[in-house]
Amino acid sequence: MSARSKNHPKIGKGSHAAGGWGAARSTGEILLREHVPRSGSSLLAHQNKADGYMCVSCAWAKPAKPHPMEFCENGAKATAWEITSRRADRTFFAAHTLQELEEWSDHDLEEQGRLTHPMRWNSETDKYEPVSWEEAFTEIGRELRGIAPQKVNFYTSGRASLETAYMYQLFARIFGSNNLPDSSNMCHESSSVALPESIGSSVGTAILSDFENCDCIFYMAQNVNTSSPRMLHDLQDAVDRGVKIVTFNPLREPGLEHFINPQMPSQMLTGRSTPISSEYYQVRNGGDIAALFGVSKALIEADDALKAYGMSKVAGTDAVPKDPSNAATVAFAASMAAADRRHVLDHDFIQTHTAGFEEFADAARGHDWAELERVSGLTREQMTQAAHTYAKAEAVLMIYGMGLTQHVLGVQNVHMVVNLALLRGNIGKPGANICAVRGHSNVQGQRTVGITEKPGLAPLDKLSELYRFDPPTWEGRSTVDTCKAIMQGEAKAFVSLGGNFLRAVPETEAMEAGWRKLRLSVQIATKLNRSHVIHGEIAYLLPCLGRLEIDEQASGPQAVSIESSWRISTDRAAGQSPRARNSCRSLRSSPALPRQR
């Protein structure tokens, strides 16, 4: 590939539908590659079922009426990777220095399999070497006691259970730190700020049954095929009911265009796909606010025209006011009048349940169409058509993803989604709500149980009462603040419960340079990744059980609770035996964290 082609990639139209034989074939291949065809198939039969476990891939909920195979290609891969028979044991680490492993790809690092022994980095050999749990806990505790709590960061990934995350934040706060950056900071922090400000709920208002009750879906800035493939079943069912799906996305994602359901023999045998989006608007990257303002402007101006029409009718002239320079709005208003509609907006809802409408309406009216077109990348006709489809629907489900939230204007993006919903009262009724699609499994639940750098969002008074200590009240570091502290040398220790922090954040080179200056790095994980081979002066790699494995304690198998995108928690006793214990009988569950000494 030439330098020019790297800088100017060509983006074309997808050549195939989502799902189909490709997804089915890939699922079989991953089970074979990880050497778990029988145990993997057995486990997948219970995935996302009422009596089974919640997927370790995405945060889509368990449905009340699951499909025979309630998993997707991504979920099958995540399950196979966790229960793989491959092992990154002491023999593997004895054969490779960390400098050597730095040159490996992320895929190759993970493909070595499950970690089996607690390891400590030896600076003389540049290798991870086995260490006892007692030695590891003792030194980690000694090092932590020598560092100010404000300089220690406790990161957690959404792969941890709610029980584990609760214990983790408690451990951090007893230590004296509110530095609790997490994966939620990276994906839906904008939602956590914007939704409470606008509707009083930090996680959206939608539930799964809204798919059955809506007559239109506005789908924004999320790739369903990659991020939450099981939602394709709900979108397909909605399309079959005649629901219009209006999509705003810079790229034409295959899953938002066509879907071949692997569980429908009629589609698999014929290759016939379900078209998903009835309208697809390729908004310019970063142009979401302009696009949504354009839709809002079209709605408000059509409502103004209908109001003028009503006044003219009272005066004896029965016609929508003509304005040649405003033909799209006039046509929109005329079609609403022909349908005997006197309003485009839901004025009763606006007056009863909202504030600031006039200011917003004046701002929308004041935006120049040419400027909205330039910034959004859409034409006026396209934005008006989207508004027309929206206005004809009675219950619109608003779905958005991280294309809106992982953005310098993420909060404003989410505010605009809410504004559009409020204009026609599309919130708080069956089929009409806001769905913030979370990224990976349980990322939302971390915040629910106290993984937050903001002390005002955690029940510090209850924690103090229950555990008899004084929690820190200073505001801790978010993910962005943590990155800055690491790059500037202000952070001295990083304790990570899962995840691959160095690959999840931008500015990778600068972060890796700062990471090497840490006094202490502790990684609690199931498999090897980039964040483990880059290390601090003292580095530990501590293996743990995965969420799918039985955590057998004196009281019996432990339950595991998970929260989905729909604010629903589910708990179950894990059904997979602790496979890695075959190689290391001292393998700990993730709640067994380094304790203070």
C-alpha positions in Angstrom: 0.0 0.0 0.0 1.4 3.4 -1.0 1.7 6.3 1.4 -1.0 8.1 -0.5 -3.4 5.2 -0.2 -2.9 5.1 3.5 -3.7 8.7 3.9 -6.6 8.7 1.5 -8.5 5.4 2.0 -11.2 4.5 -0.5 -14.6 3.8 1.0 -17.0 2.0 -1.2 -20.4 0.4 -0.8 -20.6 -2.9 1.0 -20.9 -6.0 -1.2 -22.8 -8.2 1.2 -25.5 -8.2 3.8 -24.8 -8.7 7.5 -25.3 -12.1 9.0 -25.9 -15.0 6.7 -23.5 -17.9 6.0 -20.4 -15.8 6.7 -21.5 -15.3 10.3 -22.4 -18.9 10.7 -19.1 -20.1 9.2 -17.0 -17.7 11.3 -18.7 -19.0 14.5 -17.8 -22.6 13.7 -14.2 -21.6 12.8 -13.6 -19.8 16.1 -14.8 -22.8 18.2 -12.5 -25.1 16.2 -9.5 -22.7 16.4 -9.8 -22.4 20.2 -10.2 -26.2 20.5 -13.6 -25.9 22.2 -16.1 -27.1 19.6 -18.1 -29.3 22.1 -17.8 -27.2 25.3 -18.2 -24.0 23.4 -21.4 -25.1 21.6 -22.8 -26.3 24.9 -22.1 -23.0 26.6 -23.5 -21.0 23.7 -26.8 -22.8 24.0 -27.3 -21.1 27.3 -26.0 -17.7 26.3 -28.4 -14.8 26.9 -31.1 -17.3 28.1 -33.1 -16.9 31.3 -31.3 -19.8 32.9 -27.9 -19.0 31.4 -25.3 -16.3 31.4 -25.2 -12.9 29.8 -22.8 -12.4 26.8 -19.3 -11.2 27.6 -19.2 -9.3 24.3 -21.8 -6.5 24.0 -24.3 -5.1 26.4 -27.5 -6.0 24.6 -30.1 -7.5 27.0 -31.5 -10.9 27.5 -34.8 -10.9 25.7 -38.0 -12.3 27.4 -38.5 -14.6 24.5 -35.0 -15.7 23.3 -34.2 -17.2 19.9 -33.0 -20.9 19.9 -29.5 -19.4 19.3 -29.5 -16.2 21.3 -25.9 -15.2 20.4 -24.1 -13.5 17.5 -20.8 -14.1 15.8 -19.1 -11.6 18.1 -20.6 -13.2 21.2 -19.5 -16.6 20.1 -15.9 -15.4 19.5 -15.8 -13.7 22.9 -17.0 -16.9 24.6 -14.5 -19.1 22.7 -11.6 -16.7 23.5 -12.5 -16.9 27.2 -12.8 -20.6 27.5 -10.0 -21.4 25.0 -7.8 -24.4 25.8 -4.7 -22.4 24.9 -2.4 -21.4 27.8 0.1 -18.6 28.3 1.9 -20.4 31.1 5.3 -20.1 32.8 6.9 -21.9 29.9 5.7 -19.3 27.5 7.0 -16.4 29.6 10.3 -18.1 30.2 10.8 -18.2 26.4 10.1 -14.5 25.6 11.4 -11.2 26.9 8.9 -8.3 27.1 10.9 -6.3 24.6 10.3 -9.2 22.2 6.6 -9.4 23.0 6.3 -5.6 22.4 6.8 -6.4 18.7 3.9 -8.8 18.6 0.5 -7.8 17.4 -2.4 -7.6 19.8 -4.0 -10.6 18.1 -0.9 -12.8 18.5 -0.6 -11.8 22.2 -4.1 -12.7 23.0 -4.0 -15.9 21.0 -1.4 -17.4 23.5 -4.4 -18.2 25.7 -5.3 -18.0 29.3 -2.9 -16.7 31.9 -2.2 -19.4 34.6 0.3 -18.0 37.2 0.8 -14.7 39.0 3.9 -13.1 37.4 6.4 -10.4 38.4 8.6 -8.6 35.9 12.4 -9.2 36.4 14.3 -6.2 35.2 17.5 -8.2 34.8 16.0 -10.9 32.5 13.2 -8.6 31.1 10.8 -11.5 31.6 7.7 -12.2 33.6 8.6 -14.8 36.2 6.3 -16.8 38.5 5.7 -15.5 42.0 3.4 -16.7 44.8 0.2 -14.8 45.5 1.5 -14.0 49.0 4.7 -12.5 47.7 2.7 -10.5 45.1 0.2 -9.1 47.6 2.9 -8.2 50.1 5.0 -6.2 47.6 2.0 -4.6 45.9 0.7 -3.5 49.3 4.1 -2.2 50.4 4.5 -0.2 47.2 1.0 1.3 47.4 1.5 2.4 51.0 4.5 4.4 49.8 2.5 6.3 47.2 0.1 9.1 47.9 -3.5 7.9 47.0 -3.9 10.9 44.7 -1.2 9.4 42.5 -2.7 5.9 42.2 -5.2 5.1 39.5 -7.6 2.2 39.6 -9.0 1.3 36.2 -11.7 -1.3 35.5 -13.2 -2.8 32.4 -16.9 -3.6 31.8 -16.0 -7.3 31.6 -16.0 -7.4 35.4 -19.2 -8.4 37.2 -21.1 -5.9 39.3 -20.0 -7.8 42.5 -16.4 -7.4 41.4 -16.7 -3.8 40.4 -18.4 -2.9 43.7 -15.5 -4.5 45.7 -13.0 -2.8 43.5 -14.3 0.7 44.1 -14.6 -0.1 47.8 -10.9 -1.2 47.8 -9.9 2.0 46.0 -11.8 4.2 48.4 -10.6 2.4 51.5 -7.1 3.0 50.2 -8.0 6.6 49.9 -8.4 7.2 46.1 -11.2 8.4 43.9 -9.1 7.9 40.8 -11.5 5.4 39.2 -11.3 5.9 35.4 -13.2 3.2 33.6 -14.3 2.2 30.1 -17.5 4.1 30.5 -15.5 7.3 30.5 -14.4 6.3 27.0 -17.8 5.5 25.5 -20.8 7.1 27.1 -19.6 9.7 29.5 -21.4 12.3 27.3 -24.6 10.4 27.9 -24.0 10.4 31.7 -23.7 14.1 31.6 -26.3 15.1 28.9 -29.2 12.8 29.8 -29.5 13.8 33.5 -29.3 17.5 32.4 -32.1 17.1 29.9 -34.4 14.2 31.0 -33.1 13.3 34.5 -32.0 9.8 33.6 -28.4 8.9 33.0 -29.0 5.7 31.0 -31.8 6.5 28.6 -35.5 5.5 28.9 -36.0 2.8 26.4 -36.9 -0.9 27.1 -36.9 -3.8 24.7 -40.6 -3.8 24.2 -40.3 -0.3 22.6 -39.3 -2.2 19.4 -42.7 -3.8 19.4 -44.6 -0.5 19.9 -42.7 2.0 17.8 -43.8 3.0 14.3 -40.5 4.7 13.4 -36.8 4.4 14.5 -34.2 7.2 14.2 -30.9 5.3 14.2 -27.8 7.5 14.7 -24.0 7.0 14.8 -23.8 3.3 15.6 -22.7 0.2 13.7 -25.2 -2.5 14.7 -23.4 -5.3 12.9 -20.2 -4.8 14.9 -21.3 -3.3 18.2 -24.6 -5.1 19.0 -25.5 -7.6 16.3 -28.4 -9.2 18.2 -30.2 -5.9 17.8 -30.6 -6.9 14.2 -33.3 -9.3 15.2 -35.3 -6.5 16.7 -34.7 -4.2 13.8 -35.7 -7.0 11.4 -39.0 -7.6 13.3 -39.7 -3.9 13.3 -39.2 -3.7 9.5 -41.5 -6.6 9.0 -44.1 -4.7 10.9 -43.7 -1.8 8.5 -41.6 0.4 10.8 -39.6 3.1 9.0 -35.9 3.2 10.1 -34.2 6.5 9.4 -30.4 6.2 9.7 -27.8 8.8 10.1 -24.2 7.5 9.7 -21.1 8.7 7.8 -20.6 5.2 6.4 -23.0 2.7 4.8 -22.7 -0.1 7.3 -23.8 -3.5 6.0 -25.9 -4.2 9.1 -27.9 -1.0 8.6 -28.6 -1.8 5.0 -29.4 -5.6 4.7 -29.6 -8.5 7.1 -29.7 -12.2 6.4 -30.9 -13.9 9.6 -28.9 -17.1 10.2 -31.9 -18.5 12.2 -34.3 -18.1 9.2 -34.0 -21.1 6.8 -35.9 -19.2 4.2 -33.3 -16.4 4.1 -30.2 -18.7 4.5 -31.4 -21.0 1.6 -32.4 -18.3 -0.8 -30.0 -15.5 0.1 -32.9 -13.1 0.5 -32.1 -10.3 2.9 -34.2 -7.9 4.9 -33.6 -4.2 4.0 -33.1 -2.4 7.3 -32.9 1.3 6.7 -35.8 2.9 4.7 -33.8 6.2 4.6 -30.1 6.4 4.9 -28.4 9.8 5.4 -24.6 9.8 5.2 -24.0 12.8 7.5 -20.6 14.4 7.3 -18.2 13.3 10.1 -18.9 15.7 13.0 -22.0 17.1 11.3 -24.6 15.5 13.6 -25.7 18.6 15.4 -26.2 20.4 12.1 -28.2 17.5 10.7 -30.4 17.3 13.7 -30.8 21.0 13.8 -31.9 20.8 10.1 -34.5 18.2 10.9 -35.7 20.3 13.9 -35.8 23.4 11.7 -37.9 21.7 9.1 -40.3 20.5 11.8 -40.6 24.0 13.4 -41.0 25.9 10.2 -43.6 23.4 8.9 -45.4 23.9 12.2 -45.2 27.7 11.8 -46.7 27.3 8.2 -49.5 25.2 9.5 -50.3 27.7 12.2 -50.4 30.4 9.5 -52.6 28.1 7.5 -55.0 27.8 10.4 -55.1 31.6 10.8 -55.8 32.0 7.1 -58.6 29.5 7.2 -60.3 31.5 10.0 -59.9 34.5 7.7 -61.7 32.7 4.9 -58.7 31.6 2.8 -58.1 27.9 2.9 -54.5 27.5 1.7 -51.0 27.0 3.1 -49.1 30.2 2.6 -47.0 30.1 -0.6 -43.3 30.9 -0.4 -41.3 30.0 -3.6 -38.0 30.2 -1.7 -39.2 27.8 0.9 -40.7 25.1 -1.3 -39.6 22.1 0.8 -41.2 23.5 3.9 -44.4 24.5 2.1 -44.7 21.0 0.6 -44.1 19.5 4.0 -46.8 21.7 5.6 -49.2 21.1 2.7 -48.9 17.3 3.1 -49.7 17.6 6.8 -52.7 19.8 6.1 -53.9 17.3 3.6 -53.8 14.7 6.3 -56.0 17.0 8.4 -53.1 17.8 10.8 -53.1 21.2 12.4 -49.8 20.9 14.2 -46.4 19.3 13.5 -45.1 19.6 17.0 -46.7 18.3 20.2 -47.5 21.6 21.8 -49.3 20.1 24.8 -46.3 17.9 25.6 -43.9 20.8 25.1 -45.9 23.1 27.4 -46.4 20.5 30.1 -43.1 18.7 30.2 -40.4 20.9 28.8 -38.6 24.2 29.3 -36.8 26.5 26.9 -38.7 25.6 23.7 -39.0 29.2 22.4 -35.3 29.7 22.7 -34.6 26.5 20.9 -37.2 27.2 18.2 -35.7 30.7 17.6 -32.3 29.2 17.3 -33.5 26.6 14.8 -35.3 29.3 12.7 -32.2 31.4 12.8 -29.9 28.8 11.3 -29.2 29.3 7.6 -30.0 26.3 5.4 -26.9 26.7 3.3 -24.7 26.6 6.4 -26.6 23.5 7.8 -26.1 21.8 4.5 -22.4 22.6 4.5 -21.7 21.4 8.0 -24.0 18.3 7.9 -23.2 17.1 4.5 -26.9 16.6 3.8 -29.2 18.6 1.5 -32.1 20.6 2.7 -34.4 18.2 1.0 -32.9 15.2 2.8 -33.2 16.9 6.2 -36.8 17.9 5.4 -37.6 14.4 4.2 -36.3 13.0 7.5 -38.5 15.5 9.4 -41.5 14.5 7.3 -41.1 10.8 8.1 -40.6 11.8 11.8 -43.8 13.9 11.8 -46.0 11.2 10.4 -45.0 8.7 13.1 -46.7 8.5 16.5 -44.1 6.7 18.5 -40.4 7.2 17.5 -37.6 5.2 19.1 -34.3 7.2 19.2 -31.2 5.0 19.1 -27.7 6.4 19.2 -24.2 5.1 19.8 -20.7 6.2 20.4 -20.4 8.0 17.1 -22.2 10.8 19.0 -20.7 10.4 22.4 -17.0 9.9 21.7 -16.7 13.4 20.4 -15.5 16.8 21.6 -19.2 18.0 21.4 -20.6 14.7 22.7 -22.8 16.3 25.3 -24.3 18.7 22.8 -24.9 15.8 20.4 -26.9 14.0 23.0 -28.8 17.2 23.9 -29.8 17.5 20.2 -31.2 13.9 20.2 -33.2 14.7 23.2 -34.4 18.0 21.7 -35.6 16.2 18.6 -37.5 13.6 20.8 -39.1 16.3 22.9 -40.5 18.3 19.9 -43.1 15.6 19.3 -43.3 14.1 22.7 -41.4 11.0 21.8 -40.3 10.1 25.3 -41.9 8.2 28.2 -44.5 6.3 26.2 -44.6 2.8 24.6 -42.4 2.8 21.6 -41.2 6.4 22.0 -38.0 6.6 24.1 -34.3 7.2 24.0 -31.9 4.3 23.7 -28.2 5.0 24.4 -26.6 1.8 23.1 -23.7 0.9 25.3 -20.5 -0.7 24.0 -19.3 -3.9 25.6 -20.9 -6.0 28.3 -21.6 -4.4 31.7 -19.8 -1.1 31.0 -22.9 0.7 32.2 -23.2 -1.4 35.4 -19.8 -0.2 36.6 -21.1 3.2 37.3 -24.2 1.8 38.9 -22.1 0.2 41.7 -19.8 3.2 42.3 -17.0 3.1 39.7 -16.8 6.8 39.3 -14.3 9.5 39.9 -17.0 11.9 40.9 -17.7 11.5 44.7 -21.2 13.1 44.3 -22.2 10.1 42.2 -21.2 7.5 44.8 -23.1 6.8 48.1 -20.1 7.8 50.3 -22.2 8.2 53.4 -23.5 4.6 53.1 -20.1 3.2 52.4 -18.8 5.0 55.5 -21.6 3.7 57.6 -21.3 0.1 56.3 -17.6 -0.3 56.4 -16.6 2.3 59.1 -14.1 4.4 57.2 -13.9 7.9 55.9 -14.1 7.8 52.0 -12.1 10.5 50.2 -14.3 13.4 49.0 -12.0 15.0 46.4 -12.8 14.6 42.7 -10.7 11.9 41.2 -9.3 11.5 37.7 -11.4 10.5 34.7 -9.9 8.5 31.9 -8.8 11.7 30.1 -7.3 13.1 33.3 -5.6 9.8 34.0 -4.0 9.9 30.5 -2.7 13.4 31.1 -1.3 12.4 34.5 0.5 9.4 33.0 2.0 11.4 30.1 3.1 14.2 32.5 4.6 11.8 35.0 2.2 12.8 37.8 0.7 9.3 38.1 2.9 6.8 40.0 0.8 3.6 40.0 -1.8 2.0 37.8 -3.9 -0.9 39.0 -6.1 -2.4 36.2 -8.9 -4.8 36.6 -9.2 -6.1 33.0 -9.1 -4.2 29.8 -6.4 -3.0 27.5 -6.0 0.6 28.5 -3.0 1.5 26.3 -4.9 0.3 23.2 -8.3 1.8 24.2 -7.0 5.4 24.5 -5.6 7.7 21.8 -2.0 9.1 21.8 -0.7 5.6 22.1 3.0 6.5 21.7 2.9 9.3 24.3 0.9 7.1 26.7 3.5 4.2 26.4 6.3 6.6 27.1 4.6 7.8 30.2 3.6 4.3 31.2 7.2 3.2 31.5 7.8 5.9 34.1 5.2 4.5 36.5 6.6 3.2 39.7 4.0 0.3 39.8 1.8 -1.3 37.3 -0.6 -4.1 38.3 -2.7 -5.9 35.7 -5.5 -8.3 36.8 -6.4 -10.2 33.6 -7.4 -13.4 31.9 -5.3 -13.1 28.7 -2.2 -11.2 27.5 -2.4 -7.8 25.8 -0.4 -4.8 24.9 -0.9 -3.1 28.3 0.8 -6.0 30.0 4.1 -6.0 28.0 4.6 -2.2 28.5 5.2 -1.9 32.2 6.3 0.3 35.1 9.4 -0.1 37.3 7.7 -2.8 39.2 5.1 -4.8 37.3 2.7 -7.6 38.2 0.5 -9.7 36.0 -2.2 -11.4 38.1 -4.4 -14.0 36.4 -8.1 -14.4 37.3 -11.1 -16.4 36.4 -13.3 -15.1 33.6 -17.0 -14.3 34.1 -18.0 -17.5 32.5 -16.2 -19.7 35.0 -17.3 -21.0 38.3 -16.1 -19.1 41.3 -16.3 -21.9 43.9 -16.0 -20.5 47.5 -16.7 -22.1 50.9 -20.4 -20.9 50.5 -20.7 -22.5 47.1 -20.7 -21.2 43.5 -20.9 -17.5 43.5 -23.5 -15.6 41.5 -22.5 -13.1 38.9 -24.6 -9.9 38.2 -24.5 -7.9 35.0 -26.3 -4.8 33.8 -27.5 -4.4 30.2 -28.0 -1.3 28.1 -31.6 -1.4 29.3 -30.8 -0.8 33.0 -31.7 -4.4 33.7 -29.4 -6.5 35.9 -29.3 -10.3 35.7 -27.5 -12.7 37.9 -26.7 -16.4 37.6 -24.2 -18.9 38.8 -21.6 -19.4 36.1 -21.8 -22.6 34.2 -18.3 -23.1 32.9 -15.7 -25.0 34.9 -12.6 -23.1 35.9 -10.5 -24.5 33.0 -7.3 -22.6 33.8 -7.2 -24.3 37.2 -6.0 -27.4 35.4 -2.7 -25.6 35.0 -2.8 -23.5 38.1 -4.9 -24.5 41.1 -4.3 -21.2 42.8 -6.0 -19.1 40.1 -8.1 -16.5 41.8 -11.4 -15.0 41.0 -11.3 -11.3 40.1 -12.6 -10.1 43.5 -9.4 -11.5 45.0 -7.6 -8.1 44.7 -4.3 -7.0 46.2 -5.0 -6.1 49.8 -3.4 -3.4 51.9 -0.7 -4.4 54.3 
